[in-house]
Amino acid sequence: MSTNITWHEGSVSLAERQTLLNQKGFTLWFTGLSASGKSTLASALEQTLLHAGVNAYRLDGDNIRFGLNKNLGFGPDDRTENIRRISEVAKLFADATVIAITAFISPYRADRDTARALHQAANIPFIEVYADAPLSVVEERDPKGLYKKAKAGEIKEFTGISAPYEAPENAEIHIKTHEGTVEQGVQQILDYLVKNNLLTADQIVKKN
């Protein structure tokens, strides 16, 4: 627990930074079972935004565990700490007017609510994106062979098999990834962002 610290306010406000950089920062929080399509959607969205000249950065669950969170396991406490850390990182990106795109299973509703509250306290939009696919579908996809290993008892505390997943109740964006293409999912997200004045239609026109 840190002590004897004082918050140092900068000389540039969030609104001023957004005006100067001509972009609003916010966090798109992808959640869903392993193999639900979170990372695929997040990667495609990042590419679409960057090719349109919009500053965005993807923070992927597995990738983060290679560095920032490499000391964390998959028990309940470590999962909570994993999400706490990435919530803070995403908020920093968004505060810098970068669109933070996170792709984490984030199985516990309380942890996602904490991430949302952290953003709300900083006046930064937080958009939950539920990549929804039935367990039968993700087990069939199983690109990393994780469900097979979990069912064989080789992986403990695996979400959807031996650990719970608490699905969002009111996600801003709900994408049934088994019912549409990746391109359709990306468009659904872009439509939401334009409708809610987080991006303009002109901003997402692909640049040559």
Secondary structure, 3 states (H helix, E strand, C coil): CCCCCCCCCCCCCHHHHHHHHCCCCEEEEEECCCCCCHHHHHHHHHHHHHHCCCCEEEEEHHHHCCCCCCCCCCCHHHHHHHHHHHHHHHHHHHHCCCEEEEECCCCCHHHHHHHHHHHHHCCCCEEEEEEECCHHHHHHHCCCCHHHHHHCCCCCCCECCCECCCCCCCCCEEEECCCCCHHHHHHHHHHHHHHCCCCCCCCCCCCC
